Amino acid sequence: MALIGCLLLLWYLGLAALSYWALSVLRISAPGPATTLLVVAGIGLIGGYLSYLFGTKQLLSRLDAVELPRSHAPGFYRRLDDLESRMGVDSPTVVIARLPMPNAFALGSRRDGVVVLDRSLFGLLSLDELEALVAHELAHLERYDAFVQTLAYSVFRTVAGLVFLLLTPLLLPIAGVARAIAWIRGDPQSWSRTALGRLLKLIEGGVVVCFLLVTLVVRAHSRRREYAADDRAAAVTGRPVALARALWTIQCTAEPSAGLLAPLYVHTDDDETWQRLLSTHPSTDDRIERLLERARTARSRTRER
């Protein structure tokens, strides 16, 4: 076991030396820090764009979505044409699919957008409610919300990969020494309890925390964009209550009552807090209340006039 520990140490040190040599070669041939940063950002942006482009097509193919013909929903398309004339988007492609629950989402950008609607929405929502819901999705296309978030994630992953590459010559010797000591002691599983093993876990924990913080920031931005899309849809259609009714109907349909089993489910405040922090959408109840408050404010201003 001592021999295996020594061989492991030599292996890790060899990998560390190889990675250090590779980084030295890259450092000699690399441009200045500013240019390197621009190159890394450019790679992240290009990767994000390609991921978004091909990911959108792949998602649509998985959904088995079909385009909604104008002849099948003339009233809906008249409302859609009116929305396009008042919002900064070109005519999006409207497709219908069988989603796991009644929902709608937008893909692409303001010039080549795709609005995906669940088939059941046409039976659940009135035309006013469906128009308000589509206006919300057009607001996302208008502001490139999904595209911007994809690019942000891609740039962060690229930067994180670069940082990990720079830390590799340091992390490999630490891991090698920790594992070698554990083998020499006769307990290979105890490497994480050594001082170097705890140091390595601490570094890994720091990386996880950084990922979590970035995720929380991106998710918070996503929730703000949902509120902004609600406000934009309410302003364009002039019917915030219609959007509130659409959200309420979707929520009631997507989350049916559990009946007698409901008291058996575990719900804690901590779980709810983490779910809110990590959610891409704010609470539907909060969104409905904001829209109703907007409608009340508009009515009070009308009376004052």
C-alpha positions in Angstrom: 0.0 0.0 0.0 2.9 2.3 0.7 4.3 1.5 -2.8 0.9 2.3 -4.3 0.8 5.6 -2.4 4.2 6.5 -3.8 3.2 5.7 -7.3 0.0 7.7 -6.9 2.1 10.7 -5.7 4.4 10.4 -8.7 1.4 10.1 -11.0 -0.2 13.3 -9.7 3.1 15.2 -9.6 3.7 14.1 -13.2 0.3 15.4 -14.2 0.9 18.6 -12.3 4.2 19.1 -14.1 2.7 18.5 -17.4 -0.1 20.9 -16.8 2.4 23.5 -15.6 4.5 23.1 -18.7 1.4 23.5 -20.9 0.4 26.7 -19.1 4.0 28.0 -19.4 3.9 27.4 -23.2 0.5 29.1 -23.4 1.7 32.0 -21.3 4.7 32.6 -23.5 2.6 32.5 -26.7 -0.5 34.2 -25.2 -1.2 37.9 -25.8 -1.6 40.5 -23.0 -4.1 40.2 -20.2 -6.6 42.5 -21.8 -6.5 40.6 -25.1 -6.7 37.3 -23.4 -9.8 38.5 -21.5 -11.4 39.6 -24.7 -10.6 36.2 -26.3 -12.1 34.3 -23.4 -15.2 36.5 -23.5 -15.5 36.0 -27.2 -15.2 32.3 -26.9 -17.9 32.3 -24.3 -20.2 34.5 -26.4 -19.8 32.4 -29.5 -20.3 29.2 -27.5 -23.4 30.6 -26.0 -24.8 31.7 -29.3 -24.2 28.3 -30.9 -25.7 26.6 -27.8 -28.8 28.8 -28.0 -29.2 28.3 -31.7 -28.9 24.6 -31.8 -30.6 24.1 -28.4 -33.7 25.9 -29.7 -33.9 23.7 -32.7 -33.3 20.6 -30.7 -36.0 21.6 -28.1 -38.6 22.2 -30.8 -37.9 18.8 -32.4 -38.2 17.1 -29.0 -41.6 18.8 -28.4 -42.9 17.6 -31.7 -44.4 21.0 -32.2 -46.4 22.0 -35.3 -47.0 25.5 -36.6 -50.5 26.9 -36.0 -52.1 27.7 -39.4 -53.8 31.1 -39.7 -56.9 29.5 -41.0 -57.3 27.5 -37.8 -57.2 30.6 -35.5 -58.0 33.8 -37.4 -59.2 35.7 -34.4 -56.0 34.8 -32.5 -53.8 35.9 -35.4 -55.6 39.2 -35.7 -54.8 39.9 -32.1 -51.2 38.8 -32.7 -50.8 41.1 -35.7 -52.0 44.0 -33.6 -49.5 43.2 -30.9 -46.7 43.1 -33.4 -47.6 46.6 -34.7 -47.3 47.9 -31.1 -44.2 46.0 -30.0 -40.7 45.9 -31.4 -40.9 42.3 -32.7 -41.2 40.8 -36.2 -44.0 38.3 -36.8 -43.1 35.3 -34.7 -43.7 31.7 -35.6 -46.5 30.3 -33.4 -46.3 26.6 -32.8 -48.5 24.3 -30.6 -47.3 21.3 -28.7 -48.4 18.9 -26.0 -46.5 20.2 -22.9 -46.5 18.4 -19.6 -48.8 21.1 -18.3 -50.6 24.2 -19.7 -47.9 26.7 -20.4 -46.3 29.1 -23.0 -42.8 30.2 -23.6 -40.8 32.1 -26.2 -37.6 31.1 -28.1 -35.3 33.1 -30.3 -35.2 36.9 -30.6 -37.3 39.7 -31.8 -36.5 39.0 -35.5 -36.8 35.2 -35.6 -38.9 34.4 -32.5 -40.9 31.3 -31.8 -43.9 31.3 -29.4 -44.7 27.8 -28.1 -48.3 27.3 -26.8 -49.7 24.2 -25.2 -52.8 22.9 -27.1 -54.9 23.1 -24.0 -54.6 26.8 -23.6 -57.0 27.4 -26.5 -59.7 25.7 -24.5 -58.7 27.0 -21.1 -58.3 30.7 -21.8 -60.5 33.4 -23.4 -59.2 35.3 -26.4 -58.3 38.3 -24.2 -56.4 36.1 -21.8 -54.6 34.3 -24.6 -53.6 37.7 -26.1 -52.2 38.9 -22.8 -50.2 35.7 -22.3 -48.8 36.0 -25.8 -47.9 39.7 -25.2 -45.9 38.6 -22.2 -43.9 36.1 -24.4 -43.4 38.8 -27.0 -42.0 41.1 -24.4 -39.4 38.4 -23.7 -38.5 38.4 -27.4 -38.5 42.1 -27.5 -35.8 42.3 -24.8 -33.8 39.1 -25.8 -34.2 37.8 -22.3 -33.6 34.1 -22.9 -30.7 34.9 -25.3 -29.0 37.2 -22.8 -29.2 34.6 -20.0 -27.8 31.9 -22.2 -24.8 34.1 -23.2 -24.2 35.0 -19.5 -24.1 31.4 -18.5 -21.8 30.5 -21.4 -19.3 33.3 -20.5 -19.3 32.3 -16.9 -18.7 28.6 -17.7 -15.8 29.7 -20.0 -14.2 31.9 -17.3 -14.7 29.1 -14.7 -13.0 26.6 -17.0 -10.1 29.0 -17.4 -9.7 29.5 -13.7 -9.8 25.7 -13.1 -7.2 25.3 -15.7 -4.9 27.9 -14.0 -5.4 26.1 -10.6 -4.7 22.6 -12.0 -0.9 22.7 -11.3 -1.8 23.5 -7.6 -4.7 21.2 -7.1 -3.1 18.1 -8.5 -0.1 18.0 -6.1 -2.5 18.6 -3.1 -4.7 15.7 -4.2 -1.7 13.5 -4.9 -0.1 14.1 -1.5 -3.4 13.6 0.3 -4.1 10.3 -1.4 -0.5 9.1 -1.0 -0.6 9.7 2.7 -3.9 7.9 3.0 -2.5 4.8 1.2 0.7 4.9 3.2 -1.3 4.9 6.4 -3.2 1.8 5.1 -6.6 3.6 4.8 -7.1 4.8 1.2 -10.6 6.2 2.0 -9.3 8.6 4.7 -7.6 11.0 2.2 -10.4 13.5 2.5 -9.8 13.7 6.3 -6.1 14.7 6.0 -5.1 18.3 6.2 -4.5 18.5 2.5 -7.7 16.6 1.8 -9.6 19.1 3.8 -7.9 22.0 2.0 -8.9 20.4 -1.3 -12.5 20.1 -0.2 -12.4 23.7 1.0 -11.3 24.8 -2.5 -13.9 22.7 -4.1 -16.5 24.2 -1.8 -15.4 27.7 -2.7 -15.9 26.8 -6.4 -19.4 25.5 -5.6 -20.3 28.6 -3.7 -19.2 30.8 -6.6 -21.4 28.7 -9.0 -24.3 29.0 -6.6 -23.8 32.8 -6.2 -23.7 33.3 -10.0 -26.8 31.0 -10.3 -28.7 33.1 -7.7 -27.8 36.3 -9.5 -28.9 35.0 -12.9 -32.1 33.6 -11.5 -32.9 36.9 -9.7 -32.4 38.7 -13.0 -34.7 36.2 -14.7 -37.4 36.9 -12.1 -37.1 40.6 -12.6 -37.5 40.1 -16.4 -40.7 38.2 -15.7 -42.1 41.1 -13.8 -41.0 43.4 -16.6 -42.6 41.2 -19.2 -45.9 41.3 -17.2 -45.8 45.1 -17.0 -45.1 45.3 -20.7 -47.9 43.0 -21.6 -50.3 44.9 -19.4 -49.3 48.2 -20.9 -49.6 47.0 -24.5 -52.9 45.2 -24.1 -54.4 47.5 -21.5 -55.8 44.5 -19.7 -53.7 43.5 -16.7 -56.6 41.6 -15.3 -56.8 39.3 -18.4 -53.1 38.3 -17.8 -53.8 37.8 -14.1 -56.7 35.5 -15.0 -54.6 33.6 -17.5 -51.8 33.1 -14.9 -54.4 32.0 -12.3 -56.0 29.5 -14.7 -52.6 28.0 -15.6 -51.6 27.7 -12.0 -54.8 26.0 -11.0 -54.6 23.6 -13.9 -50.9 22.8 -13.4 -51.1 22.4 -9.6 -54.3 20.4 -8.9 -55.3 19.9 -5.3 -53.8 16.7 -3.7 -57.0 16.0 -1.8 -56.6 13.8 1.3 -52.9 13.3 0.7 -52.1 17.0 0.9 -51.5 17.0 4.8 -49.0 14.2 4.3 -46.7 16.2 2.1 -43.7 17.9 3.7 -43.5 21.7 3.2 -41.1 23.8 5.1 -40.3 27.5 5.0 -36.7 26.8 4.3 -37.6 24.7 1.3 -39.9 27.4 0.0 -37.2 30.1 0.5 -34.7 28.1 -1.5 -37.2 27.3 -4.2 -38.0 31.0 -4.6 -34.3 31.9 -4.7 -33.5 29.3 -7.3 -36.6 29.7 -9.4 -36.5 31.4 -12.8 -40.0 32.7 -12.3 -41.4 34.7 -9.3 -44.4 33.4 -7.4 -47.5 33.3 -9.5 -49.5 34.7 -6.6 -47.1 37.7 -6.5 -47.4 38.3 -10.2 -51.2 38.2 -10.0 -51.3 40.6 -7.1 -49.0 43.0 -9.0 -51.3 42.9 -12.0 -54.4 43.4 -9.9 -52.8 46.3 -8.1 -51.9 47.8 -11.5 -55.5 47.5 -12.6 -56.8 49.1 -9.3 -54.3 52.0 -9.7 -55.5 52.5 -13.3 -59.2 52.6 -12.2 -58.5 55.1 -9.4 -56.6 57.4 -11.8 -59.6 57.2 -14.2 -62.0 58.2 -11.5 -59.8 61.1 -10.5 -59.9 62.4 -14.0 
